Amino acid sequence: MTVLVGGGPGSLPDLFARPLADRLSRSLGQPVVVDNKPGAGGMIAIQALKAAPADGHTLAVITNAHAVWNPHIFAKLTYDPKTDLVPVSPVATIPMALVVNPALPVNTVQELFDLAREKPGALNYASSGNGSPPHVLFEMMRRQAEADIVHVPFKTGTDALTSVAAGDTQIYFAGTSLVAPMVRDGRLRLLAVSPSVPGEPFAGVPTLQDAGFPGLEGVVWLGVVTNQGTPAQTVERLNHAVAEAARDPSMRQAFDSHGALLLEGSAAEFAQRIESDRATWDPVLEKMGLNPG
């Protein structure tokens, strides 16, 4: 079996795909390999999924971006999320953290946007690509704050993270699991989380609501999908296998270490969640009018 990941090694989806693949291999009794195909807002990975036989032997780890946001980001999307992605199982929800390079003279969200308004276009924020959660969610925040901050997209989240730590870019809104090591060692300064996270180094950090951004929900979910034409009974079997793998104590430990919360549900419930997200996000993204990439 193959698990496709639309991000590079060390990216947010990859951090969960690898332990998941290891435990799927045990529960299914066959080798399960992770195939990283970063770039183009996940389209490269999903194109590989579309081209694979519809037999349940090829899966993809996706986020909200792939299933809900991309139609509003890319003028020429190479897949139809409603027909080409067959929901198998939710996996986790990932809190988000707003971090900056420590050289930036700000210690709060308010100070960050005050500085951005004082110096329009002087600040920039990194993302893991057009349409990625860091792009869409920070763009919402930027527009709410009426601040001119330049978007700098990278191919992977790891690249974006490295750029902010090096000072090549200044701001990143990313999964807590991705930024935690650099927050702990001081290479990044933490300004806010969404929602609150009890564990270190995020305990006691203001939420975005606390910082004056009510209604901005920064949680990103991860899930597993397969391709169109896969038999329903195969999807059901895969759902049970993913759920069993995710409940493994060592997998739960991996979730805890990344600040993630287990997200369980049937294939039908996962499909319903995606539809609910579309109903919520479609009007928001249409109003934002993000430039297609």
CORGIGI-V770417 format. One record per residue. N is the residue number from 1. RES is the residue in one small letter. PHI is phi in whole degrees, -180 to 180 (* if undefined). PSI is psi in degrees with one decimal (none if undefined). NEAR is the number of other ideal C-beta (glycine too) atoms within 10 Angstrom. Layout:
n = <N	N>
res = <RES	RES>
phi = <PHI	PHI>
psi = <PSI	PSI>
near = <NEAR	NEAR>
//
This chain:
n = <1	2	3	4	5	6	7	8	9	10	11	12	13	14	15	16	17	18	19	20	21	22	23	24	25	26	27	28	29	30	31	32	33	34	35	36	37	38	39	40	41	42	43	44	45	46	47	48	49	50	51	52	53	54	55	56	57	58	59	60	61	62	63	64	65	66	67	68	69	70	71	72	73	74	75	76	77	78	79	80	81	82	83	84	85	86	87	88	89	90	91	92	93	94	95	96	97	98	99	100	101	102	103	104	105	106	107	108	109	110	111	112	113	114	115	116	117	118	119	120	121	122	123	124	125	126	127	128	129	130	131	132	133	134	135	136	137	138	139	140	141	142	143	144	145	146	147	148	149	150	151	152	153	154	155	156	157	158	159	160	161	162	163	164	165	166	167	168	169	170	171	172	173	174	175	176	177	178	179	180	181	182	183	184	185	186	187	188	189	190	191	192	193	194	195	196	197	198	199	200	201	202	203	204	205	206	207	208	209	210	211	212	213	214	215	216	217	218	219	220	221	222	223	224	225	226	227	228	229	230	231	232	233	234	235	236	237	238	239	240	241	242	243	244	245	246	247	248	249	250	251	252	253	254	255	256	257	258	259	260	261	262	263	264	265	266	267	268	269	270	271	272	273	274	275	276	277	278	279	280	281	282	283	284	285	286	287	288	289	290	291	292	293>
res = <m	t	v	l	v	g	g	g	p	g	s	l	p	d	l	f	a	r	p	l	a	d	r	l	s	r	s	l	g	q	p	v	v	v	d	n	k	p	g	a	g	g	m	i	a	i	q	a	l	k	a	a	p	a	d	g	h	t	l	a	v	i	t	n	a	h	a	v	w	n	p	h	i	f	a	k	l	t	y	d	p	k	t	d	l	v	p	v	s	p	v	a	t	i	p	m	a	l	v	v	n	p	a	l	p	v	n	t	v	q	e	l	f	d	l	a	r	e	k	p	g	a	l	n	y	a	s	s	g	n	g	s	p	p	h	v	l	f	e	m	m	r	r	q	a	e	a	d	i	v	h	v	p	f	k	t	g	t	d	a	l	t	s	v	a	a	g	d	t	q	i	y	f	a	g	t	s	l	v	a	p	m	v	r	d	g	r	l	r	l	l	a	v	s	p	s	v	p	g	e	p	f	a	g	v	p	t	l	q	d	a	g	f	p	g	l	e	g	v	v	w	l	g	v	v	t	n	q	g	t	p	a	q	t	v	e	r	l	n	h	a	v	a	e	a	a	r	d	p	s	m	r	q	a	f	d	s	h	g	a	l	l	l	e	g	s	a	a	e	f	a	q	r	i	e	s	d	r	a	t	w	d	p	v	l	e	k	m	g	l	n	p	g>
phi = <*	-127	-112	-85	-130	-82	-149	-80	-56	88	-72	-56	-62	-66	-60	-101	-64	-68	-66	-65	-62	-62	-78	-64	-60	-70	-73	-94	70	-151	-64	-130	-111	-96	-119	-82	-135	-76	108	57	62	88	-65	-64	-65	-72	-62	-65	-65	-61	-80	-80	-58	-86	-124	82	-91	-128	-121	-139	-92	-125	-122	-51	-57	-69	-93	-125	-86	-54	-59	-94	-107	-111	-68	-124	-71	-90	-150	-108	-57	-77	-118	-87	-107	-101	-61	-109	-165	-71	-125	-159	-108	-122	-63	-112	-130	-96	-127	-136	-66	-60	-72	-73	-79	-138	-126	-138	-63	-60	-64	-62	-76	-63	-64	-64	-74	-70	-127	-56	78	-84	-96	-139	-128	-91	-147	-90	123	-58	87	-72	-53	-60	-70	-64	-71	-72	-63	-61	-64	-60	-70	-63	-83	54	-120	-94	-128	-80	-86	-122	-81	-119	-74	-135	-66	-63	-62	-63	-61	-62	-66	-71	-63	-82	88	-71	-124	-120	-133	-148	-115	-141	-59	-57	-64	-78	-92	-52	-59	-78	-70	-63	-93	87	-77	-132	-105	-91	-107	-163	-130	-153	-81	-65	-125	-74	-84	-70	-94	-102	-60	82	-77	-59	-85	-64	-65	-60	-85	100	-122	-64	88	-87	-96	-101	-73	-112	-106	-118	-152	-114	-129	-128	-106	-58	98	-68	-57	-59	-68	-71	-61	-63	-64	-66	-59	-64	-67	-66	-62	-64	-65	-69	-84	-57	-55	-69	-70	-62	-64	-65	-60	-62	-67	-99	70	-99	-117	-62	-121	-109	162	-74	-61	-66	-67	-65	-61	-66	-63	-62	-64	-64	-64	-64	-63	-78	-88	-54	-66	-65	-71	-64	-68	-67	58	-62	-68	-61	-112>
psi = <154.4	135.0	112.6	140.9	123.6	33.6	164.5	173.9	133.0	-6.4	166.9	-52.0	-34.9	-35.2	-27.9	-29.7	-38.3	-51.0	-31.6	-43.8	-39.3	-42.6	-29.9	-38.1	-39.9	-45.0	-30.4	-12.7	32.9	158.1	139.3	118.1	148.2	130.6	107.5	124.9	75.8	162.3	160.0	37.9	29.1	-3.9	-31.8	-45.6	-42.4	-31.5	-40.2	-37.4	-44.9	-35.7	-12.5	154.7	142.7	65.5	8.3	3.8	-2.5	123.1	165.6	140.1	123.3	168.2	-177.5	-38.4	-46.9	-37.0	-24.0	-46.3	-36.4	-36.0	-21.6	-5.0	-38.9	125.3	-31.0	69.1	130.9	10.9	161.1	109.6	-28.2	-23.1	-30.7	-19.0	116.6	111.2	133.1	-54.0	140.8	159.2	-53.5	157.9	142.3	113.0	154.7	152.7	136.3	117.3	157.2	162.0	135.9	-19.7	-17.6	126.7	58.3	146.0	-5.6	164.8	-40.6	-44.6	-35.8	-50.0	-26.8	-44.5	-40.7	-37.5	-29.7	-32.8	74.1	129.9	-1.3	-27.3	158.5	157.0	141.9	155.1	168.5	26.9	158.8	129.8	-5.8	158.9	-44.2	-33.9	-56.0	-45.4	-40.1	-32.7	-39.0	-44.2	-44.8	-43.3	-36.0	-36.5	-7.4	50.3	142.0	100.1	131.1	133.9	129.3	99.4	143.4	169.3	-34.7	161.7	-33.8	-42.0	-43.6	-44.5	-45.3	-38.0	-38.5	-42.4	-33.6	-13.1	5.1	-34.3	173.6	-26.8	143.9	133.0	102.1	171.3	140.0	-35.1	-32.3	-39.5	-15.5	-48.4	-39.8	-23.6	-42.7	-39.8	5.8	4.4	-16.6	148.0	129.0	128.3	-37.3	161.7	162.6	112.5	-165.2	146.2	122.2	-29.1	163.2	147.7	22.6	-9.7	131.5	-2.4	138.7	145.7	167.8	-32.2	-42.2	-33.3	4.2	21.0	64.3	139.8	-8.0	106.5	117.9	9.7	136.4	136.2	154.1	144.0	172.0	133.8	163.5	-167.0	163.3	138.1	-9.2	128.2	144.9	-37.9	-30.0	-41.1	-42.4	-41.7	-41.2	-37.6	-46.2	-37.9	-41.4	-42.9	-42.1	-42.5	-41.5	-26.9	-8.4	134.4	-38.3	-32.1	-39.9	-36.9	-38.6	-40.2	-47.3	-40.3	-24.1	5.2	23.4	158.3	132.4	133.6	110.9	159.7	160.5	171.0	-40.0	-40.1	-37.1	-42.6	-39.9	-37.9	-42.1	-43.4	-39.1	-40.3	-37.7	-41.7	-33.4	-45.4	-29.1	-51.3	-32.7	-47.3	-34.4	-39.3	-36.6	-33.4	47.8	143.2	126.2	142.5	none>
near = <17	16	23	25	26	31	27	19	14	16	27	31	31	22	25	25	28	19	19	28	21	16	20	25	16	13	15	16	7	10	10	22	11	18	14	20	19	23	16	20	24	30	20	15	25	27	16	17	25	18	9	18	10	16	13	21	15	20	29	28	28	29	22	22	24	24	25	24	27	27	19	19	21	19	8	7	18	14	20	11	19	12	8	16	23	23	24	28	25	24	28	24	15	28	21	29	27	28	28	23	20	13	8	17	9	20	12	13	21	14	14	26	22	14	17	24	14	10	12	11	10	12	23	16	26	27	25	34	25	20	26	31	25	30	26	26	25	24	18	20	25	20	13	15	18	9	19	13	25	15	17	18	18	24	15	22	29	19	18	28	27	17	18	27	19	10	12	14	23	24	26	29	28	29	29	25	20	26	28	22	12	19	18	12	10	9	18	23	17	20	23	25	25	25	14	15	21	8	12	11	19	19	10	10	18	18	18	24	16	14	21	15	20	10	8	17	14	27	16	24	22	22	26	27	27	23	22	13	9	21	11	9	9	16	19	14	14	24	22	13	23	24	18	15	23	24	12	17	7	10	20	13	11	21	21	12	12	21	24	25	15	15	20	15	17	17	23	12	15	25	19	13	19	22	14	11	15	18	10	12	16	14	10	12	21	11	9	15	8	19	9	14	15>
//
